[in-house]
Amino acid sequence: MDGADWLAEDCLGLDPPELVLEFARNPARLLIGRCGCGVVGCGDVTVEVERTESTVEWRLHDGSPITFDRRRYDAEIARFSTDHSWEPLERRVEREVGQVFAGSSTKAGLTFDWASTRIRQGLICLSYSRPGVGQSLLEFGWDGQNLDDALTSARRFHAEHFDDSSPK
């Protein structure tokens, strides 16, 4: 690559976990950027992806292409998908607590979306939602410094509030 930023100046890239999901979701059309406001769905930047035996090409809506060597592209996606070296403690807590609640639903039929340590200090917030119904935030405390404390608190909260109380 030439080091140039492919996204417009007023666009943001995706958060690494969101980008990993994009690669897994639809390899023929990727969401690679979002509006500067940060909301996915507002000014999205997508690319059409075409694979050949030796290349992978991304093409923007205006037709501008970028071409990758297929072997290197696939290797980079595999590496990126398991790389958590960029995560500070709070993001690691969010990822691992998210694994505790993954696939869970509330009694009202809302399903787990994400966990965040960044909404209020000392709390882990869980987002549950369902299209057409809305979102509900649940929260529980942690010491703000220790992954083990966060996971212990998450497993306790899961056992107290969800029918399937087996810790993950």
N, C-alpha and C positions, 0 to 999 in steps of 0.2 A: 504494500500500500504506500501511498505517497504522504501519509500523515495528515491529510486533509480531513476535516470534520464533514461527514456526509449529511448530517442533519442541519437544518437551517438554524441560524443564530438564536431564534426565539423558540426552539424546540428542546426538549429534554429526552435523553435516552431512557430506556427502561431500567428499573431496578433489577439487579442480577437474578433474583428468584423469578421475577416476572418474565425475563428473557429466556430463562431455562424452560419455563412452561410453554412459551411461544414455540421454541424449537421442537418440543414434544407434541404440541397440539396440531399444528398444521404446517408441515414442511413445504407446502406449495405457495403459501402466502404468509408472510411474517409481519407482525407489528414490531417495528424497531424503534419507534419514537412517539412522543406525545407532545401536546401543546405545552408551552411554557408555564401554563397554570398548574400543570402536574396531573391533570385528570385524563385518564385513558378514556377515549371516546370523544375528546375535544381536540380537533386538529391532529389526529393520528397520522403517523408516517408509516406506511406499509410498503413492502416490496413483494413483487412476484418472484418466485424462486423456480429456476429451471435447472434440472440436473442432466448432465450427459455422463458418458463413461469417464471422462477425465476432468470435467469442470462443474462448478456450481456458479450460476449467474443470478445476481440480484438485479431487478429492474424496477426503478421508481416509476410512478404514474406518468412522468414526463418522458419516459423511455430511456433515461440515463442508466447505463449498465455498470456493474462492477463484477469482475470475474475472479473466482477463487479456484485454486487447484483442489479437486474433489477430495483427495486423500488428506491433505492438510486441513481442509475445511471440516471434514468429519472428525478428525483427530482433535481439532480445537474445540468443537462442540462437546465432545466426550470429556475433554479436560475441564472446560469451563463449567460443565454441568455438575461436577463433583468438587470444584474448587471453592473452599470457604475461607481461604487465607485473608480475604479482604474484610471479613466480619469482625467488628468490635464486639465486646461481650454482649451488649444489648441486642445486636442483630443475631448472634448465635443463640441467645435465649429465645428470641422470637421464633427462630427456625425450629429449635428442639422442642419448645413448648407447643408449637404448631403441630408437630408430629404426634404429641399426646392427644390433641383434640381432632386431628384429621379424620374426616368421615363422620364426626358426631353431629347430632341434631338436637335441638331443643324440643320440649314437649309441644311447642307451638308449630313445629315443623320447619324451623329456620335451620339452615345448615352452616357449618363452620366455614369462615372465609380466611381469617388471618388472626395472628396474635401480635400485639405491639407493646413494647416497653417505653415508647416515646411519647405517649399521650399525657401521662402523669407519672412523675417520679415515684418510685416505690410500688407501682402497680403494673400488673400485666393486664392489658385489655384484650378481650376476645370479641371479634366481630362475627355475628351470625346473621344471615339474611336469607330472603327468598324473593325472587322477582315478583313484583306486584304487591308484596306484603310490606317490605321494608327491612330495616336493620335493627338489631338489638346489640348493645354492648354489654358484656359481662366483664367483671374484673375481680382480681384477687391480688393480695400483696406478696411481695418478695423483698429480700434485703437490698436489692439493687446492686449487689456486688458479686454474687456467687451463683454459678450455673446450677450447682446441686440444690441450693435453696429454691431456686426457681422451679426446677423439675419436681422437687418434693411438694411444693405448694401446688403446682399444676396437677399432679396425680391426686392429691387430696381433694382439690376442687372438683376434678373430674369424677371422683368416686362419690362425692357428696351431691352432685347436681345432675348426673347422667345415669340412666338405667344400667348401661354396661360399665360397671365400676372397675373392671380389670385394667390395671395400669398398662400403658403401652411403653 
